[in-house]
Amino acid sequence: MVVRTRPFDPAEYLDDDKAIAAYMSEALATGDVSFIADALGIVARAKGMSQIASETNLSRESLYRALSSEGNPEFATVIGVMKALGLRLTASPIGNANP
């Protein structure tokens, strides 16, 4: 018997604002720039890349390119996409990093 599988796509599970916020919070907590850009792209796909492109005045192609693990989006792009997604960046103390 042949078992058929398909690639895992986290965008399929980002179906409400709470899930999206939690996913992006975890991505941001990693501090891994490539992972964060990729996660932002996944969330943008979940919401609809055409809609995000329209709201940010960027082309879909440039968003796909910038919001990939190989991408290097400008900070203005990150902020614009976050705003279009209904999210905002926040700051909180790391903890006892410097006692």
Long-range contacts (C-beta under 8 A, 24 or more apart in sequence): 10-42, 11-42, 11-43, 11-45, 11-46, 12-46, 14-42, 14-43, 14-46, 14-47, 15-46, 17-86, 20-46, 20-47, 20-85, 20-87, 21-87, 24-82, 24-85, 24-87, 28-89, 33-72, 34-69, 34-70, 35-69, 37-66, 37-67, 37-68, 37-69, 37-71, 37-72, 37-73, 37-78, 38-67, 38-68, 38-69, 38-71, 40-67, 40-73, 40-78, 40-81, 40-82, 41-66, 41-67, 41-68, 41-71, 43-85, 44-81, 44-84, 44-85, 47-84, 47-85, 51-84, 52-81, 52-84, 52-85, 55-80, 55-83, 55-84, 56-80, 56-81, 56-84
